[in-house]
Amino acid sequence: MTHRPLPPHDEDKPHEECGVFGVWDAADAAALTALGLHALQHRGQEATGIVSLEGGGQEVRNARFHAHKGLGLVGDNFSDPKVMAGLPGRAAVGHNRYATTGETALRNVQPLYADFEFGGLAVAHNGNLTNAHALKRMLVRRGCLFQSTTDSEVFIHLIAISLYSTVVDRLIDALKQVQGAYSLVALHNHALIGARDPLGVRPLVLGRLPAREGEAQAAGSGWVLTSETCALDIVGAEFVRDVEPGEIVVVDDQGVRSIKPFGRSPSRFCIFEYIYFARPDSLVEGMPVYEARKRIGAELARESAVPADVVVPVPDSGVPAAMGYAQEAGLPYELGIIRNHYVGRTFIEPTDQIRHLGVKLKHSANRAVLAGRRVVLVDDSIVRGTTSRKIVEMVRQAGATEVHMRISSPPTTHSCFYGIDTPERSKLLAASHGVEEMARIIGVDSLAFISHDGLYRALGRPGRDAARPAFCDACFTGDYPIPLTDQQDNSERQLSLLHAAP
């Protein structure tokens, strides 16, 4: 995996991985999938796709797959009735993409589809494989022809060359060869399948649609597999449970069955889902995200309160934490920064001067709240520091007498290799600067981050157990729970070249 510099309009933030949605046995399955993807739009805005299955299940002889993919947002691709009419069937799988590997091109847009001897298979993948390059080299040597540059295609080829007979056994065979973080949803002629990596780094939930009119719940309702519960809410599905780490869930006309082919491992769910990635109205691993973020803000106030007149969130991601901070600190909470929600992601910034003003496209200062006041700005993270510096400058220009920044995550010191798009480590501000130096660069009177233990306490743990961390927090600690095979291989190749040089 290579870490790409974030374009200017993408802000100084880590970026969402991807969102997946699959439905089985439901009228207008593609329409439900489009709705679910709309609810998951925050997880990926570069491209989207849906594959539907017409027939299938007990009508397998008449099964036909239909697909539509496109660059851009869900609404841009699936609002045309003609497009939706071309996606018939009672089962479908969909994907929103934010490119963590591979270029943004139509050939990389998921779900990926292939025809096998057992029938068709569409795969939608959220996460990143850390041994994808090693596997791809092996597969190419065996004669496999890759049609995309995304690591997700590795699943397709591993399934194709597997010697097992059933699609589920072939999938298990493939999953046992990959390393990395993944939640995937796959659709074939007979079933909808969901799978999570053995450590459960990426989220996946199971939901049930309401019974069709005139039918009992047990007999008439369809099933949904998706990244977050907010996607269940938009289609009226009931949350059943989280798919467990290392679990494969098979949904077919006989119901739902669970397969656990991996040995039991301690869960290492991505802690940044609570801080930033998941939508605030989602329920993540049994915990409401909104409440979790408020508790993180309250813990931040207990750790690093400062005399001030007002608490202001950096919208939108800093809002719940700022509310928790204000309540705990006993300070007024005000919207001192207003976000413009109608800025397109394709804005072209042609000059340095315009680029410098780019932050004002999305954020503007509310002078009536800020002028003459000591302000605590609450944000969820600092990655490169560029946007934070511009926001602080904007708040000072609006008349704030002091600006103190409080961050609801620990310093981001390491890159993510598990499906979150972050800059390479050399571009992370906290990787090479202490907190006081970061405060000077950003231009604040004081800067504080929540501690590792404080973050864990806010999420219901006594603190961070360094020997057995409850979450994947590698971006803060450098403790990578899954081997970084491709990164290590690349380092070894570079070292070999150095040794071989004259």
N, C-alpha and C positions, 0 to 999 in steps of 0.2 A: 504494500500500500504506500502511496505517496501522499504527502500532505501538501495541499495546494494553498497558496496565499489567498485569503478571502478577498473578493472584489470589494471596492469601496462601499457599494450600496448594501453590502451584507452585514454591516455594523461589526463592532468589536465583540463578537459573541461566538461561542461554540455553536455549531449548527446541527439541527435535528438529523437523525439518521434516516429512517424511512418509516412509512406506516403501511400495515397490511390489513386486509379485510377479506374474509371468505364467508360465503353463506351456502347452506345446503337445504334443499326442499322448501323453497319459498317462491311464491308467485312474484314476478318482476324482480328476479334475483339481481340482475344487473343494475336496476334502479336503486335497490337497497344498497348495493355495493357502492354506487356513486354517492349516495347519501353518507355512507360510512366513511368513504374517503374524504368527503367534504369536512366531516368532523375531525379527521386526522390531517387536515391540510397543514397544520403547524409542524408536522413531522417531516414534510418535504414539499417543496414548491417548484422544483425544476421540471418534473415530468410526472405523468400519471398514466395508468393503463388498467383495463378490465378484460378478462377472458371469461366468457360464459359457456356453459354446457347445456346444450339442448338434447333432450333424451337422457341417456346415462342412467345410473342406478339399475333398476330392473329392466329398463329399456335400452340396455347397453348396445344392442345391435344397431339401433337407430341413433346412437350418440354422435353429435357434431359439436365441435368447438368453434366459437366465434370470438374475435378479438378486436379491440380498438385501443390504440396507444397514441399519445401525443405529448409534445413539450408544453410546459405551462401548467396552469392551475386546473383543478377538477372542473370548475364551472366553465372554463374556456373549452374544455374537451367533451363534456357530457351533458351540455344543456340543449343540444340539438335533438329533437324527437327522432330524426332519421338515424342518428348515431345509436340512440337507445333501441330503436326498432331493429337494428342490426345485431343486437346482443340478446337473443331470445334464450329461454331456458329457466330451469328451476334451481340452478346452482351457478355460482360465479366466484371469482377471486380477483382482487384488485390490489393496486400498489401505488403509493405516492413516493416519489424518489427525491432524495437529496444526495447528490453524488459524493460518496466517500471514497469510492474507487471507480476508475474509468471516466472517460469524458462524458459530457452531456450531449448525447446523440441518440437518435431514435432507436438505433440498434441496441442500446443499453437500457431502454425503458422496459420495465417489468409490468406484468408477469412475463417471464420467459416461457416459451412453449416449444414442445418437441413431440414428435410421433415416435412411439416405441412399439415393440411387438405386442405389448399388453394393452396398447391404446394410446390416447393422448395424455399429456401431463403438462400442466401449467404451474409454475413455481413463483411465488412472491417471497422475497427475503428481506428482512430487516437485520442489520448487523454487519459484521466484517469478519472474513476468514483470515487468520494470521499465517496460515500456510498455503494460501491460494497460489502463490507463484511457484512454490515447490511442487504442488499437485499439478498445476498446469503444465510444467515442464515434463512431468511424468506422463500426463495424458497426451500431450503432443507427440512424444516419442512413440506412444502406442497407436498413433494415427488419428487421434481426435482433432477435429477442425473446429476452432472457436469462432463464433460469429459476432462476439461482443468483446468489450474490454472490461466488463464487470466481473468481480470474483464470484458472483452468484451463479454464473454459467458452469462453474466447477461441479455444482450439484447435478446438473443435467448429465454431464459426461460420466460422472461416477455411477450414476444410476444406469446409464446406458451400458457400461462395460461390466456391471455386476453379474455374477453367475447365478444369483438367486432367482427364483421363479416369480414370486409375487412382488407387486410394486412396493408394498410396505417393507418387505424384507430387503429389497434393493435400496430403499431409502435408509433403512437402518445401517446397511452396509456402507452407504455413502457417508452417513453422519459419523460413523466410527472412524473414518479416515480424515475428517476435517478437524481443524483446530480453530477456535475463535468464538465470537459471540454471535448468536443468531436466534431469531424467531422466524419461522417460515410457515407459510400456508401454501399447500399444494392441492390441486384439483385434478383428478383423473376420472375415467369413465364410471368408476364404481363408488367413489368416496371423496370426501374432503378431508385433508390431513393437516394437522398442526403439529409443530415440533419446537421445542426450546432446547438451547444448549445445556450441557450438564450442570453449569453453575448458575443458570437462569439470569444471565446478565441483561438480556433484552426482554421486554415484557410481552406477554401473550395471554389473552383471556378467552373464556368460553361463555357464550350467552345463548339464550333460547328465545325465539320469536313467539309471540302469542299465538294461541290456537286459531286456526282458520274458523270462520263463522260456521256454526253448526257442528263442529267437531270437538271432541274432548282434547284436553291439553296433551295427554299421552300419545294420542293418535295423530294430531294434526299440525303440530308446530315444527318449524324448521330450526336450524342451529346456525350459530355465528361464531367464527374465530377471528379475533382482531387484536390490535396492539393496545387499545385503551378502552375503558368502559364508556367514555364519552361517545364513542362510535356505536355502542350498544344503545345508548339513550336516544340517539337521533333516529334510529329505526324501530324504537319501541321494544327492544329486546330486553329480557331480564338477565342480569348478571348471575351466572351459575357459580363460577370459580375461576381462579387463576390456573392456567396450565402449569404444572409443576416443573421445576428444573429437570432437564433430562427426560421429560415425558413426551411421548408421541400420542396424540389423540386422533382417533379415526372415527369420522362421522359418515354413516351410510344409511341406507333405508331401514336397517335393523336397529339403529340408534347410535349410541356413543360407546366406544371402548377405549381403554387406556393401555398403553404398552410402555414399559420402563426398561429399556435395553442397557442402560448404563448403570454402573455401580453408584451408590448414593454418595454425593459430595455435598459439603456445606454450601449453601446458597451464597452467591456474591452479586446480588442485584445492583444495577447501576445507580449509585447514589445521586447522580445528577438528574435522574428522572424526577426526584422529589424537589430539587432545587430549581430546575429550569425547564426541562424538556416536556414533561407530561402537562396536559391541559389542567388548569386548576380545578375543574369540576370532575376530573377522573378519580377513581378509586384505584390506588396502586398498591399491590401486595397487601390488601386489607386496610390501607390507610388513605383517608381523604387527602388529596394533594394540597388543597387550599388550607386545611388545618395544619398540615405538616409545615407549610411555608410560614404560617403565622407563628408557630412554635419556634421555628428557626429564628425568626425575627426577634421574638421575645428573649431567646437565649443570647442572641447577639447583643441586645440591650443590657442584659445582666453582665455580660463579659466586658463591654466596652462603651458604657454610657458616657456622654459628654454634655456639659451645660449647653443648652440650645433653646431656641424659641419655637421651632417647627420641624416636623419630620416630613420629608418629601420623597416619594418613590420615583425611581427612574422607570417609567412605564414601558411595557406592561408587566414585564416579568418581576420587577421589584415591588409590585403593589402589595401582595399578601404579607411579605416579610416586613415591609414598612409599617403596615397596620399592626403587626405583632410587636414591633419595636416601639411604636408610639404608645401602645397600650401599656407595655411593661415600663417604659420610661416616664409615663405620665405627661406626655407632650402632645400638643395638637398635631393631628395628621391632616395634611393639605395636599391638593394636587397642584404643586408648584411648577410642574412640567407637564405640558399637554402634548399628547402624541397625535400626529396626523395618520389615521389608519388608511388613507386612500392613496398612499404613495406606491407606485408600481415598482417592481423589482428590476425593471429593465431601463431605469433612468440612466442616461449616458452623461458622465461628468467629464467634459472635454478639456478643462483647464485646471491648474492647481488652485486658482482662486475659487472657482465654482466647487471644486472638490472639497475645499476647506469649509464651504458653506453647506455641504451636503447634509450634515447632521441636523440642520434646521428644517430640512424637508420632512423629517420624521418627528422632531421634538422642537417645541417652542417654550420659552419661559413665560410663566404667569407672574408678571411683575407685581401685581397687587398682593400676592402671597409672599414673595421673596424679598422685596425692598425693605432695607433696614433691619433684617432679621438674621439671627444665627441659624443656619440651616444644616440639618442632618440629611444627606442624600443616602438613600438605601438602594443598592443594586444587587443583582444576584451573583455577578462575577466580573473579574477584570481579566481579559485575555492579553491583548496587546497594549491596551491603555489609550489607544488613539481616540475612541469615542468618549471615554470617560473624561479625558482632558478637555475635549470640546464642550461637553455638557457642563463641566465645572466652570469653564470660561463663560459660557452663556448665563449661568446662574449668577456669577459675579457681576456681569454686565447688567443684569436685572436689579442690582442693588443689594444683594446679600452682603452682610458685614463679615460673616464667617461662613466657610463651607467645610463641613466634616463629612467624610464618606465612610459608610459602613457597608460591608459586603457579606451577604448571607451564604457564602461558601468560603472554604480555606483558599489560600493562594493557588492558582492554577500553574503548577510548575512542570508538568509533564504532558506530552501529547497523548491523545487517545488513539488506540489501534483497534478498538472494538466496535467501530461503526459511528463514532461521532467525528464530525469534520472539525479538526483543530489545526492551527498552524504548526509547523515544525517547532521543536523545542526552543531553538535559538530566537524565535520571534515571540515567545511567551515572556511578558514583562517580569513576572515573578520568578522565572527560571534564573535570571541573572541580576536581580535587584532585591534588596531588602525592603521591608515595609516603609521605613522612613524615606528611603530613596524613591520608592514608588510614589509616595505622597508628594514629594518635591516635583517629580516629573508630571504628575497629574494636576498639580497646582492646588491641593487642598490644605487646609490648616491641620487636619489630622486624618489618618486612614487606619481602619482596623478591619480585620477579617474574623469570621467566626472560627474558633479553634476546631481541630479534628474531634476532640472529645465533646465539645459543645454541640457540634453538628449531630453526633451520634446520640447525645442525650435528648436533643430535640426530636429525634426519630424513635424514642422509646428505649434506647439502650443505655447501659450505665456509663458508657464511654467506648472509645475504640480499643479493642483488644488486638494489639499488633501481631500476636501469634495466630489469631483466628478472626480477622475482620469480618463483620457481618455484611459488608457491601463491597462492591468494586469501587474503589476510590483512587485508582492509579493516577488520575490526572492531578491529584493533590499530593500523593505520597510516593509515586513511582513504584508502588507495589502491584505489579502486573500479575493477576492470578492465572492467566492463560499464556502459554509460551508464545513468544514473538518470533516464530520460526523464520519468516521471510526477512524480518529486520536483522536477525542474527546471521542468516545466510549472506545477506547483502554486505554486512560489516566484515564477515570473514573473506568474501570475495575482494573487497576493497583492500583489506590487509594483505591478502596474497599478492595483489597487484603492486602494492608498495614494496613488499619484500622482493618481488621479481624485477623491480625497476633497477636499471644500472646505476 
